[in-house]
C-alpha cells in the first residue's frame, strides 16, 4: 500500500509498528533490525524525527534483547543518538538503552548518567 499510493511520509511509522509489534511473532527478532534502520532512514528523509528516534529506541531494545555484542551496539547507538538529539521523549528512550549498555560494559563512572 505504501508503494501503491507513494506514501513516503507514512513509511517510517508503518515499518516501525510492523517490526515492533508484529514481525517478531513469526520471525526471529534479528529480522527486524535491518527494516527498523530502513524505517529510521525513511524518517530522516521525510523529516519524521520523532518516529525516527522511536526506530533507534526499538533498534536498541531488539539488539539488546537478542544479545548483540555490546561494544558494537554501543558504537552504533552513539552515532544515531547524535542524529536524533532534537527528538524529545523518543530520544530519551533511546538514551536509556544507551545508558544500560554503557553500564553493562562498564564505561561510565556514574551508572545513572552517561555524561
Steps between C-alpha positions, in 0.01 A plus 500: 500500500784738579650461152165492327399838642854639517451568872861576587398700807337190651782254431692567821197456726363200314826305490575582863160383625516180293851412616437609858175314563440238230802359318669342803199269553571322171874557445809531716543845652826543304286531187366830636834678533565591137139605428497718812814677379338543158197652673734734690661607173159563349409715799818701454424553131142615561569704813327261739760545775272375777422163344858474377603527865248231594666281237837543671344425838346181361824408323680526834229301676504216247880500476540478875223242537650266245849522650686705241861578581483796738806692377371497143145592603633786714702643208195489274276664759750779561488585131120495484448689827679799356263502203185478714607741773216740413232237567353538846351190667591257224864604518497459876378141466793426272737670745374271778604195301833664428548551874419135571756387243765736639432365849529140382834560331624712792575818307354756742591625845140579596258222401211748495653742249717436194630856489 
